């Protein structure tokens, strides 16, 4: 039987060959950090350390040493890695150990290792007024990009890989066919762009060739995503907004859609839901449901009322309450008058 010699290089070049570019980048990052640790902490290499490990206890000790070391290393920005990053890197190294023949079970990690706790903070739900403020301070292309994300629920990476050939322009709304290779879970799906986006950007789309990217000229998706991440931070700083990212626009779509149809939200955004395999809508049914709920996804057509209109509505509300109170008092007066008349007639 042919025996393949396992090593760190083989793990990366063979085991991860069919993985996505994102997975490969994460693995390389983690394995590079582990290699630095092995050199600085043990004056050795990852493969040599693996060959010297006698049992799982020694493996857990090495992994704990690495976690402790990596948790205090500073990034180029002078900050320590987040707890979430440390845990992700640890689990990647754990997979490398498994490939090398050392299986670390979840129970061992839970019982015998100390990993940093990931603190979960409440995430800011972006408001309509904030979205309008952002859209009014960006270029035409970025305005269209953000409206596309708000109305479709797509990830920014999916949008930046979208080409004209992925669109069906011959329906009530633009239908987006997201290729499986562009999605996080490698599963193709459809979603829609709103009529608001259509009115704004269709003339641009009509001028494109079928293979042209819709929202960027950069074919390197990672660079394009990084650029948009920086762009949204820049504009938010400019207009005095905090805790808003491009993912906030996707979250806005999910929040609005889930209030109407939870499963439709899962279908359009590529998320997993309970018994989703049994809830199957065809393209036309999805489109009709989308149009039914589309009003909640419109931005400029749903612009907030002016302060003057709000004041007038408040006045109407208070006047209505005063009228109700007067009517109640009148009814009470009439009731008392009837009782008084009844007493007089008895005498």
Secondary structure, 3 states (H helix, E strand, C coil): CCCCCCCHHHHHHHHCCCCCHHHHHHHHHHHHHHHHHHHHHHCCCHHHHHHHCCCHHHHHHHHHHHHHHHHCCECCCCCECCHHHHHHHHHHHHHHHHHCCCCCCHHHHHHHCCCCCCCCCCCCCCCHHHHHHHHCCCCHHHHHHHHHHHHHCCCHHHHHCCEHHHEECCCCCEEEEECHHHCCCCCCEEEEECHHHHHHHHHHHHCCCCCCECCCCCCCHHHHHHHHHHHHHHHHHHHCCCCCCHHHHHHHHHHHHHCCCHHHHHHHHCCCCCCHHHCCCCHHHHHHHHHHHHHHHCCHHHCCCCHHHHHHHHHHHHHHHHHHHHHHHHHHHHHHHHHHHHHHHHC
